[in-house]
């Protein structure tokens, strides 16, 4: 909490002050250098996607957005390694309650907890989802041992996967671990492998999609290929099995943009089976959202500095669907 300063200077009071507001720290990477800060916040940051650009500009004008501890203007051009400190004042948030929801825990120690997230579970509370989320479950299981860097709505959450995507996700129990994992995410050094079932057969055994992704100009809830203002996004894919009308593939993320696999595969004519956002096709099977599973997650442990890797087996629905397709 060294970025949150209170008049008293006492650690406990600093922590309490921070929990009364939405607070974000963003490390600017080389790919975003040169972007105007107001445009970057409005178009590229998922956690700010519900806020208009005019509101974000007012936050900057009112001194609620600092870069490297200093006030800036809305036309400030970002530099590599800048630290953006954003405070959203006077946020009226619902009380988030701990809930006794069973968790499929793959690994746990004093710093991190690795979960195999089921389909249909939202990672953190948001409009329309204030209960039944992974955060509600973590608050019950971990009690007060969750990092607070991402505020009261996202305790412990350092990255996320979509509601209808299954698989491995790591949460952090303290700010030390959170900062360490976040730093690895920012330089794209974490191993993330997914499996998906997509429409249409592949002629090639493997390939790479290197296409920038940004917020859709037509629908802010969707992402899209944006070669003018998007952030660089790279997905490596490998064919596992071809079927008559579908394919089973592995995707390895080099970057981690919102909906990256879903957008990239749709852009090359292979939208994910069951994806009702990025595919116009009607699934011939009864599915709950896209057929996507985060199978492998690997990173440097924040305390031991040793590389560790976790794997979540394919969920039953996914394996059953493969049997049908075969």
N, C-alpha and C positions, 0 to 999 in steps of 0.2 A: 504493500500500500504506500510505497514511498512517493508515488505521484499524487497522492491525495493528502493535502495539507490542511490541518485545522488549526485554529488559534491556540488551542491548548497544547498541541504537540504530543499528546498522549496516544499511544498506539491503539488502545481499545476505542478511544473516542474517534480517532481517524477512521477506523473500520466502520463504526456505526454511522458516521457522517456519509461515508461512501455508499452505504446500503440504502440511503434515502434518495438516491438518484440513479438514473441510467448513466453509466460511465464506460467509455470505450478508449482503449489504447490501440493504435494501429501503427505498425512499422512499415514504412514505405520501401518497397523493393525496387530494383533497378528498372523493371518493366513499366512501373508507374511514374518514374521520374519524368518531369516535364508537363504533367497533367495539371490543369487548374484544380485547386483543391475543392471548389464547390461542385464542379462537374464530376470529379472522382468520387466524392461522398455520395452524390445523388445517383450515379449510374453504376458504380462498381462495388459498392459495399452492401452486401445482403442485409446486414443488421440495421441499415438505415433506409432500406428500400421503400418503407411505407411513408417516408417523409418527403415532402416536396422540395425542389431545389430552392424555392424562395424561402421556405422555412429554414433550411440549412444555411442559406446566406444570412438570415437574421441571427442565427446562432453565432456565426462568425462575427457579425457586426457587434453583437452584445458581449463578445469576449468569452463565449462558451466553447470556442475551438482554439486550441493553442498548438503551435508547431514548435517543438523543442523548447517548450515553456514560454513561448512568446506569442503575443497577439499578432494576427496576420489579416490580410484583406482577402475577399472572395476570389480575386484573380491571382492569388499567390501560386507560383509554379512549384510543384513538389520536387524535392531532391532525394536521391537515394539515401536511405538510412534516416530520413526524417521521422520523428515520432509525433504522431497526431494524437492529441489528448482532447476528447470530445465529452462534454457534459450536457445531458438533456435535462434541463431543470423542470421542477414542478410536475414530475410524472406521477400521475395517479394510477397506481398499480394494484391489482387484486392481491389478496393474501394468498401466497402459494403454500399449500399444505403438503406435509410429508404423507405418503400413502404406502401402505404395505402391499406393494406389487411385486410378485416374484421376478427375480432377475436371473438370467443365464450368465453367470460370472465365469469368464475364462481364466482370469488372473486377478489377484488383488494383493497389494502391500500397503505400506504407510503413505505412499505417494500417489499411486495410480490405481484405477480399477478398470479392467477391460471387460466389456460387455458384448454378448451376442444379441443384438437388438432384433426383436421380432417384427414382422410385417404389421403395419397399422399403428405402431407406436410413434408418437411425435417425440422428438428429442427434448425440446424445451417448451415451456408455456408461451403462448402467443394468443392473439385474438381468436376466440372460438375453441381454444384448447388450453384450459387452465388446470385440468386434472387428467390423470391417466398417462402423463408424460414420463419420459425417462428421468427427468429432473425430480418429479414427485417421488419416484421410486428410489432414486439415489439419496434424496433427503431423508428418507426413512432408514435406508440401509447404512448410510455413512454418518447420520446425525449431523453434527456441525463440522464434520471433517470434509469440506469441499472448498475449492478455491473460490474466491469472490471477485476476481478481476472482471468478469463479464456481467457483474451486477446480480440483483436479487432474482431476476427471471432466468438466469443461466448459470447457477452455481455449479462449478466443476466442469462446465462444457467448454472444451477447447476446439472442437470441430464437430461436425454433424453429418448425418446422412438423412435422406428424405424419409418421410413417414412410411412409404410403402417399399422402401429399400431395406433389406435385411442385412445382418452381418456385424462385423467387428467395429467397435468404437471404443476409444479410450476417454475416460474422464479423470480429472485431476483433483486430488484431495487437498492440495495446498498451492499457494501462489508460486512457490519455488518450482514445483513440477509443472505448473501451468506455463510459466515463462519459458521453461526449457523445451517443452513440447511445441509451444507456439513458435519458438525460434526455428525449430526444425521444419514446421509447416511453411514458414515464410520463405525458406530457401529450397523448398521442394525436395527435402532429403528423406522424407518418410516413404516407406514402401506401402503402396496401396494397390491391391489386385482385386478385381471384381469379375464375376461371371454373369453373363446375360444371355437371354434368348432373344434374337432379333429376327425381323422379317427378311426374307430373301436369302438365297445361297451366295456364298463367296467363291470367287474364282481364284483368289490368292490365299496363301497360307497365313500371311500376316501383313500388317501395314501400320501406318501412323497417320493420324489426323492432326494437323497443326493449323488451327484456325481460331482466331481471337473471339472471345465470347463477351457479350455485354447485355445489359438489360434491354429487352425488346422495346422498340419505340412505339409499337402498337398495343402492347399489353405488358404493364410493368410487373405482372406476376410471372411472366415468362422470360426466359433467356433466349438469346439468338446469336448467330454468327454476325459479328460487327467488325468489319475490316478497317473501319475508320477510327472508332473510339473504343473497341473492345480490348480486353486484357488477353495477353497471349495464353493460349490453352493448348496442351498437347496430350493426346491419348494414343497409346500404343495398343494395338489389338492383335489377337492371335486366334485363328480358327481352331476350335476343339472338335467340332462335328457339324457336318452339313446334313440337313434333312430336305424333304421335298420342297417346302416353302419357307423354311426357317433355318436358322443357324445357331449353334451354341458357341459362344466366344468367351475369351478372357480379355479383359481390358486392364492395362496398367497405367495409372495416372502419373504423368510427369508434373503436371500442375493440378490444382484442385479447385476449379471454378464451380459455381453453383450449377447443378444439373449438367455437368460437363459431358458425361458419357451419353446421356439422353440426347443432348443437343448435337454432339459430334456424330453419333451413329445415325441419327435422323438426317443429318446433312449429307451423308454419303449413300443414302438410299436404304439404310438398314435400321429403321426405328425399332425401339424395344417393344416386344410383345406385351400387350396390356397397358402401354403408356397412352393415356387418353389426353395428354397435353401436347406431346410432340409427334403424335401419329394420328392420321385421319382414318386408319383402318379399324374396323370393328373386330375385336378379338373373337375367334371361334371358340375360345375356352372361357370358362367362368373364372375370372382373375380379379384380384384386388390390387389394381395399379400395375406398374411396370415390373417385369421379370428381371430383377437386378439384385445381386447379392455381393456384399463386401466380404470377400473370402479371407484375404490376408491383410494384416496390418503389422508393419515392422518399424521400429524406431530405436534410438539410443535412450536407454533408461536414464532419467534425469539425475539419479543419485549414484548409480554404479558406473555410468558411462559405458555400459556394455550394450551391444545391439541385441534386441529381443524381438521375436516375431510370433504372432498369434494367428491361428487359422480357425475359422468357423465353418463347420460342415454345411453343405447345401441344405436348406430347409426342405421339409417333406414335400411341400407343394411343388417345388422346383424339380426335385428328383422324380416325382410322379409325372410331371409334365414331360420330362425328357423321355421317360419310358413310353408315354403315349406317342410322342413324335417318332421314336425309333420303330 
